[in-house]
Amino acid sequence: MEALSRREFGKVTLGSLGGAALAAVRPLSARRAASSVFDGLQIGVMTYSFRDRALEQALANIVDIGFSSVELYSGHLDPYKATDGEIRSWREKFAGAGVKIASYYVDMGENPTDQQIDRCFEAGKAAGVKILTASLVKPLVPRVDKACQKHAMYVGLHNHWFNPPDSKQFQDPQDFMGALNSSSKWLSVTLDVGHFHAAGHDPVRFIEAHHDRIVSLHLKDRGDDPQHIDHPYGAGNTPNIAVVRLLKKLRFKRAANIEWEVENADPFKGVADGLEYFKKALA
């Protein structure tokens, strides 16, 4: 996911069909997702992949494709706008469809009040998660870490590739380590594998060294062209297969989430093809 996209957004059989067509076959209440745990590794999906549609439709697509875990995107359910009751209702809808909300991406902005920070954690509790993901600026880290300790919840720092570089943001390994080494155990990493590769770093090496501080991953396939364009899974240069096979070897207990960012392409087909791609890699 591109940094501005989050902040400004307010070959498989399934993949050959449109998501809306499949969702119309049966009402959501009659459907339940298959398990997307493959040889011990949970493959999930970031609901940002379906950012072009409402959460009800996104959930129907997620169930039809076959995911049992998601990272919920705040563009679908904004913690500053939704009540705890509304969030709990969505948690129940996901659970009823066989889908666990494993983590919740929240957008705190660059200078939130303490009340706004706390609200993100309270919304996470209503969603039933212990893990928030956030794209933070570095000066905000001490305040967020304090809130992590207060609420006994993890925040995974989410990285991006910045061109030109931005020293306030998280992009490089040293950015992560500078924050982690000065914070509590609750301050963690949501490693965006595609952005990390685009920034010129080896995600496999980072995971080998720091998997105990990683609470979520985003899987996308970026290329090695100057703009590091996003590709369908298997068509780019990001070492996604090596990543998931390492996670399997490590018996990683968190979710590795498909995040579809290919522009002007059907997310239903792209995500469904991606799930099959990773399923085969883990066979």
Buried (B, 14 or more C-beta within 10 A) or exposed (E): BEBEEBEEBEEBEBBEBEBEEBBEEEEBEEBEBEEBBBEEBBBBBBBBBBBEBEBEBBBBBBBBBBBBBBBBBBBBBBBBEBEBEEBBEBBEBBEEBBBBBBBBBBBBBEEBEEEBBBBBBEBBBBBBBBBBBBBBBBEBBEBBBBBBEEBEBBBBBBBBBBEEEEEEBBBBBEBBBBBBEEBEEBBBBBBBBBBBBBBEBEBBEBBEEBBEBBBBBBBBBBBEEEEBBBBBBBEBBBBBBBBBBBBBEBEBEBBBBBBBBBEEEBBBBBBBBBBBBBBEBBE
